[in-house]
Structures are given as structure tokens and as C-alpha cells.
Amino acid sequence: MNFQFELILDKVEFFEANNLKTLQKKIESQIDENRAILLAVHSVSHQMHVNENGQTYFTAVVHFKKK
């Protein structure tokens, strides 16, 4: 049996939530998981949208890179 391992060098993940607190928890949870595979946050981009009913919607893109 032949095993071959490849390191993940880059990873981009997308997150969404109805409030900032939930979005932050989702991102922090994924940061901890990616830390286990030796990835660190390289950059974060986020946006907020307000619909016609006044409800807010938050999204974020987090780029992870190898430490």
C-alpha cells in the first residue's frame, strides 16, 4: 500500500450569518480547525447587506495560507 501526502498551501473559505456575533463564531471555529493543519489567516474580506425589510446579512471570505 502506497500513501502519498500533500500539504495544503492555500485555502479560501466563505461564511455567512444574520448577525456579526454568529459570523465571528463561525470564523473563529474554522480558524482553530485550520490551525491544526498548519494554516494561518492571510486575509479577511467582509460585507454587510441590508434588504428591503431592514434585515442585515453578513458575509466574509477568509484566505488561509500555510504558516
trRosetta pair geometry for C-beta under 8 A, 3 or more apart (Angstrom, degrees):
i j d omega theta_ij theta_ji phi_ij phi_ji
7 38 7.6 -41 -152 71 111 128
7 66 6.5 51 152 -104 121 137
8 11 5.7 25 161 -51 127 112
8 37 6.3 28 40 144 122 128
8 39 6.5 -35 97 -65 111 124
8 66 7.2 169 99 -71 58 96
9 65 6.9 -5 162 -153 61 69
9 66 4.9 -51 -138 -19 55 122
10 63 7.2 -23 -162 -171 93 90
10 64 7.1 146 -160 85 44 62
10 65 5.7 -11 -103 -106 69 71
10 66 7.5 -67 -55 -14 48 83
11 34 6.8 -157 71 -128 143 128
11 39 5.9 -12 28 -143 123 160
11 63 7.6 153 83 -159 47 47
11 64 4.4 -11 63 61 95 109
11 65 7.9 -171 26 -72 69 32
12 61 6.4 -2 -174 -176 100 99
12 62 7.3 164 -153 84 52 46
12 63 5.2 -17 -103 -105 82 70
12 64 7.4 -167 -77 22 33 72
13 30 6.0 -143 106 170 165 155
13 61 7.4 164 84 -154 42 53
13 62 5.2 -14 61 60 91 94
13 64 7.1 30 1 -7 104 110
14 59 7.1 -13 -172 -170 91 101
14 60 7.4 161 -155 86 48 50
14 61 5.6 -19 -102 -103 71 74
15 23 5.9 119 132 -150 121 81
15 26 5.0 151 -148 110 127 130
15 27 5.7 -91 -19 -68 171 84
15 30 7.5 -142 -73 6 124 147
15 59 6.8 156 86 -158 57 53
15 60 4.6 -8 59 58 105 94
15 61 7.7 -173 21 -77 75 29
15 62 7.0 32 -5 -5 115 107
16 23 7.4 -54 -176 -105 15 100
16 57 7.2 -5 -166 180 100 91
16 58 6.9 158 -153 90 53 56
16 59 4.9 -15 -100 -103 81 79
16 60 7.8 -176 -74 21 41 66
17 20 7.5 141 90 -89 125 14
17 22 3.9 -178 -163 96 140 108
17 23 3.9 -149 33 -62 131 78
17 26 6.3 -176 -52 0 126 136
17 58 5.3 -17 65 65 79 103
18 22 6.6 33 48 42 68 145
18 55 7.2 -43 -152 177 101 106
18 56 7.0 111 -175 85 59 72
18 57 6.4 -39 -115 -107 54 59
18 58 7.3 113 -160 20 5 88
19 22 5.2 89 63 11 82 102
19 23 7.1 -150 96 -5 41 92
19 56 7.1 80 -97 83 55 114
19 58 7.0 30 173 8 6 128
20 23 5.5 -59 -146 40 35 113
20 24 6.0 37 157 -23 70 106
20 58 5.9 126 -83 -61 59 169
21 24 5.8 -53 -148 34 28 112
21 25 6.6 28 153 -19 62 105
22 25 5.7 -53 -150 35 33 112
22 26 6.5 34 153 -19 65 105
23 26 5.8 -55 -151 35 31 112
23 27 6.4 26 155 -15 65 108
23 46 7.7 95 158 -136 146 128
23 58 4.8 -75 -51 105 152 130
23 59 7.9 -147 -124 -104 132 13
23 60 6.0 117 -178 -5 119 124
24 27 5.9 -58 -147 39 31 108
24 28 6.1 29 157 -18 67 109
25 28 5.8 -55 -142 39 29 109
25 29 6.2 33 158 -22 63 107
26 29 5.9 -57 -151 33 27 113
26 30 6.6 19 155 -12 62 108
27 30 5.9 -61 -151 40 32 106
27 31 6.3 38 151 -26 67 104
27 44 7.6 46 -154 -126 146 129
27 60 6.2 -26 -76 90 129 150
27 62 6.0 138 -139 -49 104 146
28 31 5.5 -48 -146 30 34 116
28 32 6.7 35 155 -18 63 101
29 32 6.0 -55 -158 33 31 110
29 33 6.7 27 148 -15 64 106
30 33 5.4 -51 -146 38 40 113
30 34 6.1 33 157 -15 70 107
30 62 7.1 140 96 64 132 149
31 34 6.0 -60 -144 42 28 105
31 35 6.3 40 153 -31 63 103
31 41 6.2 -25 -119 -48 109 111
31 62 7.7 -97 -73 173 87 157
32 35 5.6 -47 -149 24 30 117
32 36 7.3 36 152 -23 58 97
33 36 6.0 -52 -168 21 36 114
33 37 7.7 7 147 4 64 101
34 37 6.0 -64 -155 48 46 95
34 39 4.1 -65 170 71 103 113
34 40 7.7 173 121 -71 110 20
34 64 5.1 -91 179 -133 153 159
35 38 7.5 40 -174 -84 36 20
35 39 7.0 -102 -78 62 29 61
35 40 7.2 55 -103 -89 74 63
38 66 6.1 21 125 -146 99 74
38 67 5.2 -104 -178 17 81 108
39 64 4.0 45 161 162 122 122
39 65 6.5 154 -153 76 81 16
39 66 6.2 -54 -103 -89 65 40
39 67 7.1 -160 -116 -30 15 79
40 64 6.6 155 74 -154 22 79
40 65 6.4 -32 62 66 74 69
40 66 7.8 32 19 151 82 13
40 67 4.9 87 -14 -85 116 83
41 44 6.5 -5 -173 -47 123 99
41 62 6.1 -61 -128 -169 98 106
41 63 7.5 93 -162 76 59 54
41 64 6.1 -52 -97 -102 40 68
42 63 4.6 -61 64 107 107 98
42 64 6.3 143 0 -136 93 15
42 65 4.1 66 -58 -3 128 112
43 62 7.6 179 92 -151 48 46
43 63 4.6 16 51 44 85 116
44 60 6.2 -13 -169 -171 95 112
44 61 7.3 158 -156 82 47 52
44 62 5.2 -9 -107 -106 80 75
44 63 7.6 -147 -69 22 38 73
45 60 6.8 157 84 -156 47 61
45 61 4.7 -4 59 54 98 99
46 58 6.8 -2 -174 -172 109 93
46 59 6.6 171 -151 92 63 51
46 60 4.2 -19 -100 -101 91 85
46 61 7.5 -168 -75 20 48 61
47 58 7.4 168 87 -150 48 52
47 59 5.3 -3 56 58 91 95
47 60 7.8 179 20 -79 60 46
48 56 5.9 -20 -170 -164 104 106
48 57 7.1 145 -160 75 55 48
48 58 5.3 -19 -104 -100 76 74
49 56 7.1 142 77 -158 45 54
49 57 4.6 -22 63 62 96 101
49 58 7.9 -172 22 -75 70 31
49 59 7.6 26 -2 0 106 104
50 54 6.4 -13 -175 -145 106 35
50 55 7.1 159 -151 77 60 34
50 56 5.5 -30 -95 -96 74 66
50 57 7.6 175 -82 18 28 77
51 54 7.3 -52 72 14 66 17
51 55 5.2 -3 39 56 107 88
51 57 6.8 57 -29 -10 100 118
